Amino acid sequence: MNEYDFTLKFNLEDSQADPEDFIERLYAGGCDDALIGVGNKGYVALNFIREASSAYQAISSAINDVKRVVPAATLIEASPDFVGLTDAAKILGYTQQNIRNLLIKSDSKSPIPVYEGTDSIWHLAEILIWLREVQTYSIDDALLDIAQTNMNINIAMSWQKIAPDIQESIKALAV
């Protein structure tokens, strides 16, 4: 069994719902391994450190626990996934300058950002895979597992937003 550290952010069906109303119920409903953030009405974020045999098992059981307690909650994001240079450096324990030099100034083909701008954004999993396979860095298997699983969940949530009747034509454009 590994420990997986991840955060799940949910939208509550009622935008005026006070997330504090759910804290005790979430804790009693299986989320006793999470820190629960309730900063804004209509939203709740849970930072889990959950033991499981895989990241998928950890994340899926956490999502099921939340949805059992708050059935109308909608998953917004699973993280870590989308990262900028600062986030990637913090997660990996490197300096931002080191990560910048690796990603931006590397001779080898580095991961393509999801968003390229003043503050570019990458999928953490793609950075980790690249660091492991191309740069030969030692990357924690549990961190890579959680990043890949979260990336897949977030992509699947985005895919569901595409109208079913045009999904195939959109998929053909993305190849």
N, CA, C and O of each residue as an XYZ file, in Angstrom:
700
protein
N       0.841     -1.190      0.000
C       0.000      0.000      0.000
C       0.883      1.249      0.000
O       1.889      1.317      0.705
N       0.489      2.217     -0.793
C       1.174      3.508     -0.844
C       0.270      4.584     -0.278
O      -0.949      4.421     -0.219
N       0.873      5.682      0.136
C       0.116      6.861      0.524
C       0.077      7.800     -0.658
O       1.107      8.087     -1.267
N      -1.114      8.282     -0.987
C      -1.295      9.198     -2.106
C      -1.818     10.528     -1.578
O      -2.794     10.573     -0.829
N      -1.160     11.601     -1.978
C      -1.515     12.953     -1.556
C      -2.114     13.669     -2.763
O      -1.426     13.878     -3.763
N      -3.392     14.048     -2.678
C      -4.074     14.677     -3.795
C      -5.202     15.552     -3.268
O      -5.626     15.428     -2.119
N      -5.675     16.437     -4.131
C      -6.757     17.344     -3.775
C      -7.883     17.210     -4.788
O      -7.656     17.144     -5.996
N      -9.090     17.172     -4.271
C     -10.291     17.137     -5.111
C     -11.111     18.381     -4.811
O     -11.388     18.694     -3.654
N     -11.497     19.088     -5.873
C     -12.303     20.303     -5.722
C     -13.682     20.034     -6.302
O     -13.821     19.525     -7.414
N     -14.697     20.389     -5.525
C     -16.081     20.127     -5.912
C     -16.908     21.408     -5.926
O     -16.686     22.325     -5.135
N     -17.864     21.443     -6.846
C     -18.886     22.473     -6.884
C     -20.122     21.857     -6.248
O     -20.503     20.733     -6.576
N     -20.738     22.587     -5.348
C     -21.973     22.117     -4.723
C     -23.140     22.605     -5.563
O     -23.100     23.714     -6.096
N     -24.167     21.797     -5.684
C     -25.307     22.127     -6.550
C     -25.912     23.482     -6.183
O     -26.226     24.287     -7.060
N     -26.070     23.721     -4.911
C     -26.633     24.979     -4.426
C     -25.484     25.959     -4.201
O     -24.688     25.784     -3.278
N     -25.397     26.984     -5.035
C     -24.284     27.931     -4.935
C     -24.296     28.702     -3.623
O     -23.283     29.289     -3.242
N     -25.412     28.709     -2.938
C     -25.495     29.391     -1.652
C     -25.260     28.441     -0.472
O     -25.265     28.861      0.685
N     -25.056     27.165     -0.779
C     -24.847     26.177      0.286
C     -23.576     26.512      1.053
O     -22.547     26.856      0.472
N     -23.673     26.406      2.337
C     -22.510     26.634      3.182
C     -21.760     25.315      3.321
O     -22.268     24.383      3.944
N     -20.551     25.219      2.749
C     -19.804     23.965      2.797
C     -19.509     23.493      4.223
O     -19.275     22.306      4.450
N     -19.520     24.419      5.174
C     -19.266     24.033      6.569
C     -20.323     23.053      7.065
O     -20.077     22.284      7.994
N     -21.508     23.084      6.436
C     -22.572     22.160      6.811
C     -22.194     20.705      6.512
O     -22.781     19.781      7.075
N     -21.222     20.506      5.632
C     -20.862     19.157      5.194
C     -19.630     18.589      5.903
O     -19.345     17.398      5.771
N     -18.904     19.406      6.641
C     -17.618     18.966      7.206
C     -17.769     17.718      8.066
O     -17.074     16.728      7.838
N     -18.646     17.747      9.032
C     -18.815     16.589      9.920
C     -19.316     15.368      9.162
O     -18.867     14.247      9.403
N     -20.250     15.595      8.246
C     -20.782     14.470      7.464
C     -19.701     13.865      6.567
O     -19.631     12.643      6.434
N     -18.863     14.694      5.953
C     -17.774     14.176      5.116
C     -16.782     13.377      5.958
O     -16.334     12.301      5.561
N     -16.451     13.917      7.115
C     -15.515     13.227      8.007
C     -16.078     11.864      8.404
O     -15.367     10.859      8.364
N     -17.331     11.830      8.780
C     -17.968     10.572      9.194
C     -18.210      9.639      8.010
O     -18.325      8.427      8.187
N     -18.289     10.201      6.803
C     -18.600      9.408      5.612
C     -17.387      8.859      4.885
O     -17.499      8.450      3.729
N     -16.227      8.840      5.537
C     -15.054      8.230      4.918
C     -13.964      9.197      4.536
O     -12.918      8.777      4.041
N     -14.174     10.481      4.749
C     -13.172     11.475      4.382
C     -12.366     11.941      5.596
O     -11.938     13.093      5.664
N     -12.168     11.035      6.545
C     -11.419     11.379      7.751
C      -9.924     11.471      7.490
O      -9.159     11.820      8.389
N      -9.499     11.161      6.266
C      -8.093     11.283      5.881
C      -7.874     12.511      5.007
O      -6.910     12.573      4.244
N      -8.773     13.490      5.123
C      -8.688     14.699      4.301
C      -8.774     15.959      5.147
O      -9.469     16.007      6.161
N      -8.054     16.971      4.706
C      -8.256     18.322      5.222
C      -9.303     18.950      4.314
O      -9.169     18.925      3.090
N     -10.328     19.503      4.908
C     -11.457     20.011      4.126
C     -11.415     21.531      4.122
O     -11.431     22.175      5.171
N     -11.361     22.091      2.911
C     -11.337     23.537      2.744
C     -12.697     24.032      2.307
O     -13.302     23.491      1.381
N     -13.179     25.074      2.985
C     -14.521     25.583      2.715
C     -14.490     27.099      2.545
O     -15.322     27.796      3.126
N     -13.562     27.615      1.775
C     -13.387     29.060      1.638
C     -14.544     29.794      0.997
O     -14.902     30.877      1.460
N     -15.141     29.252     -0.046
C     -16.204     29.952     -0.770
C     -17.502     29.173     -0.724
O     -17.509     27.943     -0.783
N     -18.604     29.908     -0.618
C     -19.911     29.239     -0.663
C     -20.072     28.533     -1.991
O     -19.695     29.053     -3.041
N     -20.633     27.348     -1.927
C     -20.888     26.590     -3.135
C     -19.733     25.725     -3.590
O     -19.847     25.027     -4.598
N     -18.617     25.754     -2.867
C     -17.444     24.973     -3.238
C     -16.839     24.307     -2.011
O     -16.941     24.817     -0.895
N     -16.211     23.167     -2.235
C     -15.475     22.492     -1.179
C     -14.263     21.820     -1.815
O     -14.349     21.266     -2.911
N     -13.142     21.874     -1.119
C     -11.924     21.214     -1.581
C     -11.442     20.297     -0.473
O     -11.468     20.657      0.704
N     -11.007     19.120     -0.856
C     -10.521     18.143      0.124
C      -9.121     17.702     -0.269
O      -8.903     17.198     -1.371
N      -8.174     17.896      0.640
C      -6.806     17.432      0.414
C      -6.635     16.118      1.163
O      -6.578     16.086      2.393
N      -6.553     15.034      0.394
C      -6.465     13.695      0.942
C      -5.022     13.227      1.046
O      -4.184     13.581      0.217
N      -4.743     12.439      2.056
C      -3.568     11.575      2.112
C      -4.156     10.211      2.403
O      -4.460      9.874      3.547
N      -4.315      9.419      1.323
C      -5.067      8.173      1.393
C      -4.183      6.998      1.019
O      -3.446      7.035      0.034
N      -4.273      5.952      1.833
C      -3.563      4.706      1.541
C      -4.395      3.870      0.583
O      -5.603      3.706      0.757
N      -3.711      3.341     -0.443
C      -4.384      2.485     -1.416
C      -3.321      1.743     -2.221
O      -2.131      2.042     -2.125
N      -3.765      0.778     -3.009
C      -2.819      0.022     -3.825
C      -2.461      0.753     -5.112
O      -1.472      0.409     -5.759
N      -3.260      1.769     -5.500
C      -2.966      2.570     -6.689
C      -3.567      3.954     -6.519
O      -4.454      4.173     -5.694
N      -3.064      4.878     -7.317
C      -3.619      6.232     -7.286
C      -5.082      6.208     -7.709
O      -5.917      6.899     -7.125
N      -5.384      5.412     -8.724
C      -6.768      5.331     -9.184
C      -7.689      4.871     -8.057
O      -8.765      5.435     -7.861
N      -7.268      3.854     -7.324
C      -8.089      3.356     -6.215
C      -8.262      4.436     -5.144
O      -9.357      4.614     -4.611
N      -7.186      5.152     -4.831
C      -7.260      6.206     -3.819
C      -8.216      7.319     -4.249
O      -9.082      7.736     -3.479
N      -8.054      7.790     -5.475
C      -8.862      8.911     -5.954
C     -10.320      8.499     -6.160
O     -11.235      9.216     -5.755
N     -10.531      7.348     -6.786
C     -11.919      6.932     -7.044
C     -12.665      6.676     -5.739
O     -13.845      7.013     -5.635
N     -12.010      6.091     -4.745
C     -12.694      5.862     -3.469
C     -12.998      7.190     -2.779
O     -14.034      7.326     -2.129
N     -12.098      8.175     -2.914
C     -12.337      9.491     -2.315
C     -13.514     10.187     -2.998
O     -14.374     10.759     -2.328
N     -13.551     10.140     -4.335
C     -14.672     10.740     -5.059
C     -15.977     10.073     -4.653
O     -16.976     10.751     -4.410
N     -15.972      8.743     -4.579
C     -17.187      8.018     -4.174
C     -17.610      8.377     -2.756
O     -18.804      8.504     -2.484
N     -16.649      8.541     -1.847
C     -16.975      8.935     -0.469
C     -17.656     10.302     -0.444
O     -18.658     10.490      0.245
N     -17.105     11.253     -1.198
C     -17.685     12.601     -1.229
C     -19.089     12.553     -1.840
O     -20.018     13.154     -1.302
N     -19.242     11.853     -2.943
C     -20.543     11.815     -3.632
C     -21.596     11.048     -2.828
O     -22.790     11.309     -2.972
N     -21.172     10.118     -1.997
C     -22.118      9.414     -1.133
C     -22.678     10.379     -0.083
O     -23.858     10.303      0.258
N     -21.843     11.279      0.426
C     -22.269     12.236      1.444
C     -22.972     13.444      0.823
O     -23.961     13.943      1.359
N     -22.445     13.907     -0.319
C     -22.997     15.084     -1.005
C     -23.277     14.676     -2.460
O     -22.495     14.993     -3.357
N     -24.396     13.972     -2.689
C     -24.669     13.412     -4.021
C     -24.677     14.428     -5.160
O     -24.361     14.077     -6.297
N     -25.027     15.659     -4.880
C     -25.106     16.663     -5.939
C     -23.775     17.365     -6.197
O     -23.703     18.246     -7.054
N     -22.729     16.993     -5.477
C     -21.425     17.616     -5.691
C     -20.881     17.203     -7.055
O     -20.991     16.047     -7.462
N     -20.290     18.180     -7.754
C     -19.698     17.932     -9.065
C     -18.197     18.165     -8.978
O     -17.749     19.230     -8.553
N     -17.430     17.171     -9.378
C     -15.978     17.311     -9.364
C     -15.560     18.378    -10.367
O     -15.964     18.337    -11.529
N     -14.753     19.328     -9.917
C     -14.243     20.398    -10.773
C     -12.834     20.070    -11.239
O     -12.512     20.224    -12.417
N     -11.990     19.615    -10.308
C     -10.587     19.365    -10.648
C      -9.979     18.382     -9.668
O     -10.280     18.395     -8.475
N      -9.117     17.531    -10.199
C      -8.280     16.653     -9.387
C      -6.846     17.162     -9.540
O      -6.376     17.372    -10.658
N      -6.163     17.356     -8.436
C      -4.798     17.862     -8.511
C      -3.894     17.087     -7.548
O      -4.390     16.524     -6.573
N      -2.596     17.045     -7.795
C      -1.871     17.884     -8.744
C      -2.012     17.379    -10.176
O      -1.965     16.180    -10.449
N      -2.185     18.329    -11.063
C      -2.188     18.059    -12.502
C      -1.653     19.278    -13.224
O      -0.519     19.254    -13.703
N      -2.439     20.350    -13.319
C      -2.001     21.546    -14.021
C      -0.997     22.306    -13.150
O      -1.301     22.674    -12.015
N       0.202     22.537    -13.692
C       1.243     23.212    -12.909
C       1.980     24.244    -13.750
O       2.181     24.073    -14.952
N       2.371     25.308    -13.086
C       3.299     26.276    -13.661
C       4.695     25.927    -13.166
O       4.883     24.920    -12.483
N       5.663     26.750    -13.506
C       7.046     26.488    -13.093
C       7.194     26.446    -11.574
O       7.878     25.576    -11.036
N       6.550     27.386    -10.888
C       6.657     27.452     -9.427
C       6.068     26.203     -8.785
O       6.667     25.621     -7.880
N       4.885     25.793     -9.257
C       4.245     24.595     -8.708
C       5.099     23.356     -8.948
O       5.310     22.557     -8.035
N       5.591     23.197    -10.174
C       6.415     22.028    -10.504
C       7.670     21.993     -9.640
O       8.051     20.937     -9.135
N       8.306     23.141     -9.470
C       9.518     23.214     -8.651
C       9.221     22.832     -7.203
O       9.979     22.085     -6.584
N       8.126     23.343     -6.672
C       7.752     23.044     -5.281
C       7.477     21.555     -5.099
O       7.948     20.952     -4.134
N       6.721     20.960     -6.013
C       6.379     19.539     -5.919
C       7.628     18.672     -5.997
O       7.746     17.674     -5.286
N       8.560     19.059     -6.870
C       9.762     18.251     -7.091
C      10.904     18.580     -6.129
O      11.875     17.829     -6.037
N      10.792     19.683     -5.424
C      11.850     20.063     -4.490
C      13.049     20.698     -5.181
O      14.163     20.642     -4.660
N      12.834     21.298     -6.343
C      13.883     21.994     -7.075
C      13.588     23.482     -7.043
O      12.532     23.908     -6.575
N      14.528     24.264     -7.543
C      14.272     25.692     -7.653
C      13.472     25.957     -8.928
O      13.499     25.167     -9.872
N      12.771     27.070     -8.936
C      12.015     27.450    -10.124
C      12.965     27.643    -11.302
O      12.640     27.280    -12.433
N      14.135     28.212    -11.036
C      15.119     28.442    -12.099
C      15.600     27.128    -12.699
O      15.800     27.032    -13.909
N      15.786     26.109    -11.849
C      16.211     24.799    -12.341
C      15.159     24.200    -13.275
O      15.490     23.694    -14.347
N      13.903     24.260    -12.867
C      12.816     23.725    -13.693
C      12.697     24.537    -14.980
O      12.502     23.971    -16.055
N      12.811     25.837    -14.876
C      12.752     26.696    -16.068
C      13.845     26.316    -17.054
O      13.585     26.158    -18.247
N      15.069     26.169    -16.557
C      16.181     25.800    -17.437
C      15.941     24.444    -18.091
O      16.237     24.258    -19.271
N      15.407     23.506    -17.328
C      15.140     22.178    -17.881
C      14.062     22.234    -18.963
O      14.234     21.662    -20.039
N      12.951     22.920    -18.682
C      11.820     22.927    -19.609
C      12.013     23.865    -20.795
O      11.700     23.506    -21.930
N      12.516     25.038    -20.540
C      12.576     26.063    -21.574
C      13.863     25.982    -22.395
O      13.841     26.184    -23.609
N      14.966     25.692    -21.743
C      16.255     25.758    -22.422
C      16.835     24.396    -22.767
O      17.993     24.305    -23.175
N      16.063     23.354    -22.612
C      16.562     22.003    -22.852
C      16.774     21.748    -24.343
O      16.002     22.200    -25.188
N      17.845     21.010    -24.637
C      18.104     20.609    -26.026
C      17.110     19.540    -26.468
O      16.692     19.508    -27.625
N      16.738     18.667    -25.535
C      15.791     17.607    -25.894
C      14.372     18.164    -25.882
O      14.091     19.172    -25.233
N      13.503     17.506    -26.592
C      12.121     17.976    -26.723
C      11.411     17.879    -25.373
O      11.118     16.781    -24.899
N      11.142     19.009    -24.770
C      10.468     19.049    -23.473
C       8.957     18.992    -23.677
O       8.469     19.190    -24.790
N       8.212     18.719    -22.597
C       6.743     18.648    -22.711
C       6.148     19.954    -23.242
O       6.643     21.045    -22.961
N       5.092     19.809    -24.003
C       4.393     20.968    -24.567
C       3.413     21.495    -23.516
O       2.660     20.717    -22.930
N       3.416     22.794    -23.275
C       2.471     23.340    -22.302
C       1.023     23.183    -22.762
O       0.733     23.179    -23.959
N       0.128     23.053    -21.794
C      -1.303     23.064    -22.060
C      -1.711     24.485    -22.425
O      -2.565     24.704    -23.284
N      -1.089     25.434    -21.763
C      -1.297     26.849    -22.033
C       0.075     27.502    -22.074
O       0.876     27.347    -21.153
N       0.339     28.239    -23.155
C       1.621     28.925    -23.273
C       1.382     30.418    -23.211
O       0.625     30.975    -24.007
N       2.026     31.049    -22.271
C       1.885     32.480    -22.089
C       2.956     32.948    -21.129
O       3.963     32.270    -20.929
N       2.738     34.110    -20.534
C       3.700     34.622    -19.557
C       3.918     33.585    -18.461
O       5.053     33.318    -18.067
N       2.837     33.010    -17.977
C       2.905     31.908    -17.023
C       2.335     30.664    -17.694
O       1.127     30.426    -17.652
N       3.208     29.873    -18.315
C       2.754     28.671    -19.005
C       2.307     27.607    -18.010
O       2.736     27.595    -16.856
N       1.439     26.716    -18.477
C       0.879     25.643    -17.649
C       1.126     24.317    -18.360
O       0.932     24.208    -19.571
N       1.552     23.312    -17.601
C       1.796     21.973    -18.114
C       0.990     20.966    -17.311
O       0.520     21.269    -16.215
N       0.833     19.764    -17.860
C       0.365     18.635    -17.067
C       1.579     18.114    -16.301
O       2.613     17.819    -16.900
N       1.456     18.002    -14.993
C       2.555     17.524    -14.163
C       3.039     16.153    -14.621
O       4.245     15.905    -14.648
N       2.131     15.269    -14.976
C       2.516     13.918    -15.395
C       3.466     13.958    -16.586
O       4.427     13.191    -16.639
N       3.206     14.840    -17.533
C       4.068     14.918    -18.713
C       5.458     15.423    -18.349
O       6.448     14.980    -18.931
N       5.544     16.339    -17.397
C       6.850     16.804    -16.921
C       7.582     15.659    -16.224
O       8.768     15.432    -16.465
N       6.869     14.943    -15.360
C       7.505     13.851    -14.614
C       8.012     12.746    -15.541
O       9.124     12.246    -15.369
N       7.204     12.373    -16.510
C       7.616     11.334    -17.460
C       8.845     11.795    -18.233
O       9.794     11.029    -18.405
N       8.836     13.027    -18.694
C       9.966     13.586    -19.437
C      11.224     13.629    -18.568
O      12.309     13.263    -19.019
N      11.073     14.075    -17.331
C      12.232     14.120    -16.433
C      12.812     12.727    -16.199
O      14.029     12.549    -16.148
N      11.931     11.751    -16.060
C      12.383     10.375    -15.809
C      13.020      9.763    -17.060
O      14.111      9.198    -16.993
N      12.340      9.878    -18.187
C      12.773      9.155    -19.393
C      13.845      9.882    -20.193
O      14.729      9.234    -20.753
N      13.794     11.194    -20.263
C      14.740     11.938    -21.092
C      15.883     12.514    -20.258
O      17.047     12.439    -20.652
N      15.551     13.075    -19.133
C      16.555     13.725    -18.291
C      17.151     12.778    -17.244
O      18.077     13.157    -16.527
N      16.636     11.569    -17.151
C      17.070     10.513    -16.212
C      17.061     10.950    -14.747
O      17.950     10.586    -13.977
N      16.061     11.726    -14.376
C      15.862     12.098    -12.979
C      15.128     10.963    -12.275
O      14.378     10.213    -12.899
N      15.350     10.849    -10.984
C      14.624      9.874    -10.177
C      13.288     10.500     -9.779
O      13.247     11.531     -9.107
N      12.211      9.870    -10.199
C      10.865     10.381     -9.924
C      10.113      9.343     -9.099
O      10.104      8.159     -9.435
N       9.489      9.791     -8.029
C       8.720      8.917     -7.149
C       7.553      8.297     -7.918
O       6.762      9.006     -8.541
N       7.454      6.967     -7.866
C       6.399      6.253     -8.593
C       4.999      6.679     -8.153
O       4.106      6.818     -8.988
N       4.801      6.887     -6.850
C       3.478      7.275     -6.344
C       3.088      8.659     -6.867
O       1.928      8.886     -7.212
N       4.046      9.582     -6.926
C       3.771     10.925     -7.451
C       3.398     10.845     -8.927
O       2.454     11.503     -9.366
N       4.126     10.053     -9.687
C       3.809      9.900    -11.111
C       2.444      9.256    -11.294
O       1.673      9.673    -12.159
N       2.140      8.252    -10.494
C       0.844      7.570    -10.571
C      -0.298      8.546    -10.290
O      -1.300      8.555    -11.004
N      -0.146      9.361     -9.256
C      -1.207     10.309     -8.905
C      -1.344     11.385     -9.983
O      -2.461     11.776    -10.324
N      -0.226     11.864    -10.522
C      -0.275     12.905    -11.559
C      -0.920     12.374    -12.839
O      -1.716     13.074    -13.464
N      -0.585     11.147    -13.235
C      -1.191     10.561    -14.435
C      -2.691     10.332    -14.253
O      -3.483     10.610    -15.153
N      -3.068      9.825    -13.088
C      -4.484      9.572    -12.820
C      -5.268     10.882    -12.823
O      -6.340     10.961    -13.424
N      -4.744     11.903    -12.160
C      -5.430     13.201    -12.124
C      -5.531     13.805    -13.519
O      -6.568     14.367    -13.872
N      -4.472     13.700    -14.316
C      -4.513     14.215    -15.686
C      -5.629     13.519    -16.462
O      -6.409     14.171    -17.155
N      -5.701     12.205    -16.343
C      -6.734     11.452    -17.063
C      -8.139     11.839    -16.612
O      -9.041     11.969    -17.440
N      -8.329     12.023    -15.316
C      -9.639     12.443    -14.797
C     -10.009     13.822    -15.327
O     -11.136     14.033    -15.773
N      -9.072     14.758    -15.282
C      -9.355     16.122    -15.742
C      -9.629     16.163    -17.250
O     -10.506     16.900    -17.701
N      -8.887     15.381    -18.019
C      -9.137     15.319    -19.463
C     -10.518     14.709    -19.723
O     -11.264     15.195    -20.574
N     -10.853     13.647    -18.990
C     -12.168     13.012    -19.163
C     -13.295     13.988    -18.833
O     -14.315     14.014    -19.522
N     -13.117     14.787    -17.786
C     -14.151     15.777    -17.445
C     -14.294     16.812    -18.559
O     -15.410     17.221    -18.879
N     -13.190     17.235    -19.146
C     -13.243     18.194    -20.251
C     -13.897     17.574    -21.475
O     -14.683     18.227    -22.162
N     -13.577     16.326    -21.748
C     -14.140     15.625    -22.912
C     -15.658     15.536    -22.814
O     -16.353     15.629    -23.826
N     -16.173     15.358    -21.608
C     -17.618     15.244    -21.422
C     -18.354     16.535    -21.771
O     -19.568     16.514    -21.978
N     -17.649     17.642    -21.837
C     -18.267     18.920    -22.163
C     -18.520     19.060    -23.669
O     -19.268     19.940    -24.095
N     -17.900     18.196    -24.466
C     -18.089     18.250    -25.914
C     -19.394     17.546    -26.256
O     -19.660     16.443    -25.778
N     -20.189     18.179    -27.071
C     -21.471     17.586    -27.474
C     -21.223     16.223    -28.120
O     -20.366     16.102    -28.996
N     -21.966     15.194    -27.694
C     -21.746     13.832    -28.210
C     -21.788     13.721    -29.737
O     -21.066     12.915    -30.324
N     -22.628     14.523    -30.371
C     -22.756     14.408    -31.827
C     -21.555     14.944    -32.601
O     -21.438     14.692    -33.800
N     -20.655     15.683    -31.934
C     -19.464     16.164    -32.637
C     -18.155     15.624    -32.049
O     -17.072     16.005    -32.493
N     -18.253     14.740    -31.055
C     -17.040     14.224    -30.427
C     -16.094     13.563    -31.422
O     -14.888     13.803    -31.368
N     -16.606     12.743    -32.321
C     -15.743     12.048    -33.268
C     -15.046     13.015    -34.221
O     -13.864     12.843    -34.518
N     -15.764     14.027    -34.702
C     -15.126     14.978    -35.614
C     -14.087     15.835    -34.877
O     -13.053     16.180    -35.449
N     -14.353     16.169    -33.642
C     -13.383     16.907    -32.841
C     -12.162     16.036    -32.571
O     -11.029     16.510    -32.660
N     -12.382     14.775    -32.244
C     -11.280     13.840    -31.987
C     -10.386     13.737    -33.216
O      -9.163     13.695    -33.081
N     -10.968     13.696    -34.408
C     -10.195     13.591    -35.645
C      -9.307     14.822    -35.845
O      -8.214     14.703    -36.399
N      -9.751     15.984    -35.411
C      -8.955     17.205    -35.540
C      -7.748     17.208    -34.600
O      -6.713     17.800    -34.905
N      -7.893     16.550    -33.476
C      -6.865     16.583    -32.442
C      -5.738     15.575    -32.655
O      -4.784     15.539    -31.878
N      -5.843     14.766    -33.693
C      -4.807     13.754    -33.926
C      -3.642     14.327    -34.667
O      -2.678     13.614    -34.948
